[in-house]
Amino acid sequence: MRGFHFVLLLALSGLAFVGLGASARALTVEPSGDIVIVTFTGTVNYSTDPNGIFGCGVTDSCDSANPYGGDTFTAVFTFNTGVGVTVDVPGTLVSVQGGSSVAAPSPLVDDATATVNGVTYNLPGDYYAFLETRSAGGFTNALPYNLFAYVADANGNNISGSVFTTTDPPQFPVSITTPFSANFVDDGLTSISFDCTSGEGTCLGSIDADLTVSLVNESTVPEPSTWIMMAVGFAALGFAGYRKARVAAVA
């Protein structure tokens, strides 16, 4: 029986080292905040793209009324919730924002992306990036809640996504770190304005879509140091059990 316990502890130690490898491949979490990935996925309702930034539709030309109508639209934002200007009013408003336009570090990790028609559009958050959830009218826990993600550059190019809770209890809390996934259909909208020159009013291209939304908190993956501590602990317990068994056998 002691031999079984020893083997089990060694196996757990091995699993911990496997986890260490997986954690090392995951996003590195800065100590200042959680890393969250917000994904908006839906079907295009309306689109314009006169210069073919997204390649235009297979059957529709770039000058058609809605070249990407019915296509899948995906927008992805990765935020560090502890970088930039943060607000946390429990049950009412939780947000993070930053970028050169507000003289604060940008909370966006890598670029925000929008993918349509197999083409991905990248937009950095150096100028402005914003993520928030809020209750209705600024009243604590008042429904519906709203989640809003937005990234823009100085020329007016932007990617955004916004959803409202549609049920009670709500699909997500007033939080930017609590994971969830839900289909919002007409109560959710994601959009991109692109091909801009000097502000939002100068954008030639735009795409709007209904959507489903998910928020994944990457910080729930144990960090390498945690995996190492687990592996060492299991190995030490296994060795202690092995020594005890040998001593008992000699006696």
Secondary structure by P-SEA (a helix, b strand, c coil): caaaaaaaaaaaaaaaaaaaaaaaacccccccbbbbbbbbbbcccbbbbcccccccccccccccccccccbbbbbbbbbcccccbbbbccccccccccccccccccccccbbbbbcccbbbbbbccccccccccccccccccccbbbbbbbbcccccccbbbbbbccccccccccccccccccccccccccccccccccccccccbbbbbbbbbbbcccccccaaaaaaaaaaaaaaaaaaaaaaaaaaac
